[in-house]
Amino acid sequence: MKLTEKEYLMDSTELAPYLIGKLLCRKHEDGSVNKMRITETECYFGEEDTACHAHKGKTPRTRLLYEKGGVCYVYLCYGIHNLFNVISGREGHPQGVLIRGVEGYYGPGRLTKKLNIDRSLNGISLIDSGVIWIEDDGLSCEIQKGKRIGIDYAEKEDIERLWRFTMKE
C-alpha cells in the first residue's frame, strides 16, 4: 500500500525509523518500476538541529524543507552525488529524512544512481506524482539506532543524537 499524506506528516524523528523496511519505488520513462527495500535512514529536525540544512534559515536551497511532508528534496553532495530526502512534518517546520540505503545499495549516492534519482525530482510529490513513491508491504523488521554520518560540522549535542536507523540483519 502506497504511503499517504498522513504518514508524511509525522515528524522526521518518527518517520525515519518508520520508513525502515518500506519499499522505495521509482517509475522510469520506459514504464518499468524499481521497488527497493529501505534499509537505512537519518532524520534531520528543524533549524534547532545544527546538522540540518535549514539550521541557518530558509534559503532558495532549503525552501523545500519548510513544506508540508510528502515532497522529495534532492541535492548535490560534494559536487558528485545526488542525495534523496523525504520531507516530513507540518509546513513551516523544516525537517526531512535522508534515505541512506536500500537492499543491495548501501550509501545514499549509490541508491540514487541505481534508481536514477537526480535533481529533476527535487520538489516532486511522493503522494501523487506517480514517478516516485514509498509503499508499505507489511514487512516487520528490527531496527537499530546509531549516530548520523558525515556531520562533523554540527554541534556535539547534534552529533551524538541517535538519529540514524538501520534494518537489523
Summary of the structure (lengths in Angstrom):
residues: 169
radius of gyration: 14.6
end to end distance: 23.8
largest distance: 46.3
contacts: 531
relative contact order: 0.25
helix: 20%
strand: 33%
